[in-house]
Amino acid sequence: MLRVLDKRFAKYGLSLHPEKTRLIAFGRFAAQQTARYGGEKPATFDFLGFTHICARSRRGRFTIQVRTMRKRCQRSLKQVSTWCRSHRHDVVAEQCEVLNSKLRGHYQYYGRPTNYQSIWKYYRRVRSIWRKWLNRRTRGKTLPWHTYEQLLRRHPLLRPYICRPWASEGSRP
């Protein structure tokens, strides 16, 4: 299959990256196949910023769950930290507005029903990064957590939400 796919891609001037291309047992019966060959869990794969996982729903049915890729989350948090560092002396209301737009974009892309834990962790990390850089605005005076909570009441950060519901909901005409 890979040879045929490689030839078809070559027809259009495309190629498969050898380190990023692999065949794995994934799907409804992957758990039985991997258990048969001595593995414990089916393999996962990363695609479009998500780690795709074979799992069971609460009712015991097969489902594919997605989580934010660890690399993407770390890269995004690093960008937020860099932004907070360079804009730490701006007005707090303006900082909050920009951070909320960054959070909104993250939630709109990664806000899937099985990814709520990941976006909640992202929210908590952004909140602590913002506090860290607000705390470094002055040399001697620190920003205690209770004061920061008061600031968050005046300038709240956008809480995590699921933006993309299940495909079966609302997909029918």
C-alpha positions in Angstrom: 0.0 0.0 0.0 2.8 2.4 0.9 4.5 1.8 -2.5 1.3 2.5 -4.4 0.6 5.6 -2.4 4.2 6.8 -2.9 3.8 6.4 -6.7 0.5 8.2 -6.7 1.9 11.1 -4.7 5.0 11.2 -7.0 2.6 11.7 -10.0 1.6 15.1 -8.4 5.1 16.0 -7.3 4.5 15.1 -3.6 6.3 12.6 -1.4 5.8 10.9 1.9 8.1 11.7 4.8 9.6 8.4 5.9 9.9 9.3 9.6 6.3 10.6 9.7 4.7 7.7 7.8 3.8 4.4 9.4 1.2 1.8 9.5 -0.4 1.1 12.8 -3.3 -1.1 14.1 -6.0 1.5 14.8 -9.7 1.3 15.0 -12.5 -0.8 16.5 -10.6 -4.1 16.6 -7.1 -2.7 17.2 -7.2 -3.7 20.9 -7.8 -7.3 20.1 -5.1 -7.3 17.4 -2.5 -5.8 19.6 -3.4 -8.1 22.5 -3.1 -11.1 20.2 0.5 -10.0 19.3 1.6 -9.3 22.8 0.9 -5.5 23.0 -1.2 -3.9 25.7 -2.9 -0.9 24.0 -3.4 0.2 20.4 -0.9 2.7 19.1 -1.8 6.4 19.0 -0.9 8.9 16.3 -0.6 12.6 16.0 -2.4 14.5 13.2 -3.3 18.2 12.8 -2.3 19.1 16.4 -4.2 16.2 18.0 -3.2 12.9 19.4 -5.8 10.3 18.3 -6.5 7.5 20.8 -8.7 4.4 20.6 -10.9 4.2 23.7 -14.2 3.1 25.1 -17.0 5.4 25.9 -18.8 5.4 29.3 -21.3 3.0 27.8 -18.5 0.6 26.6 -18.7 1.4 22.9 -15.7 2.1 20.8 -14.7 5.7 20.3 -11.8 7.7 19.0 -10.7 10.4 21.5 -8.5 13.3 20.8 -6.0 15.2 23.0 -3.9 18.2 22.3 -0.4 17.2 21.1 2.1 17.8 23.9 4.5 19.6 21.5 1.7 22.0 20.3 0.6 22.8 23.8 4.2 23.5 24.9 4.9 25.6 21.9 1.7 27.7 22.4 2.5 28.2 26.1 6.0 29.4 25.2 4.5 31.9 22.8 2.1 33.2 25.4 5.0 33.5 27.9 7.1 35.4 25.4 4.2 37.7 24.7 3.5 38.3 28.4 7.2 39.0 29.0 7.4 41.6 26.3 4.0 43.3 27.2 4.2 43.0 31.0 4.2 46.8 31.4 1.1 47.4 29.3 -2.2 48.2 30.8 -3.7 45.1 32.5 -7.1 45.5 30.7 -5.3 45.4 27.3 -3.2 42.4 28.4 -6.4 40.6 29.4 -8.1 41.4 26.1 -5.2 40.0 24.1 -4.8 36.9 26.3 -8.6 36.3 26.0 -8.3 36.4 22.2 -5.4 33.9 22.4 -7.4 31.6 24.7 -10.5 31.9 22.4 -8.5 30.8 19.4 -7.0 27.9 21.3 -10.5 26.8 22.5 -12.0 27.2 19.0 -9.4 24.8 17.5 -8.8 22.4 20.3 -12.3 22.6 22.0 -13.4 19.0 21.4 -15.5 16.9 23.8 -12.8 14.4 24.7 -10.1 17.2 25.0 -11.6 19.2 27.9 -8.8 18.2 30.3 -6.1 19.5 27.9 -7.7 22.8 27.4 -8.4 23.2 31.1 -4.6 22.5 31.8 -3.8 25.1 29.1 -6.1 27.7 30.8 -4.4 27.1 34.2 -0.9 27.4 32.7 -1.8 30.7 30.9 -3.2 32.0 34.2 0.0 31.2 36.1 2.2 32.5 33.3 0.3 35.8 33.3 0.7 36.1 37.1 4.4 35.3 36.8 5.0 38.2 34.4 2.7 40.6 36.3 4.7 39.7 39.4 7.9 40.8 37.6 6.7 44.3 36.8 8.4 45.7 39.9 11.5 44.6 41.6 10.6 44.6 45.3 6.9 44.3 45.5 5.4 40.8 44.8 1.9 39.9 43.6 0.3 37.5 46.1 -2.2 35.0 44.9 -5.2 36.6 46.7 -4.4 40.0 45.1 -4.1 38.3 41.7 -7.5 36.6 42.3 -9.0 40.1 42.8 -7.4 41.2 39.6 -8.9 38.2 37.8 -12.3 39.2 39.1 -12.0 42.6 37.5 -10.3 41.3 34.4 -11.4 37.7 34.0 -9.6 35.3 31.6 -11.9 33.3 29.3 -12.8 29.9 30.9 -12.4 26.7 28.8 -15.4 25.6 26.7 -16.2 23.0 24.1 -16.5 24.7 20.8 -16.8 21.6 18.5 -19.5 19.2 19.6 -19.7 15.6 18.4 -20.0 15.2 14.7 -23.4 13.4 14.9 -24.9 16.5 16.6 -26.1 19.0 14.1 -24.5 17.4 11.1 -27.8 16.3 9.7 -29.7 18.7 7.4 
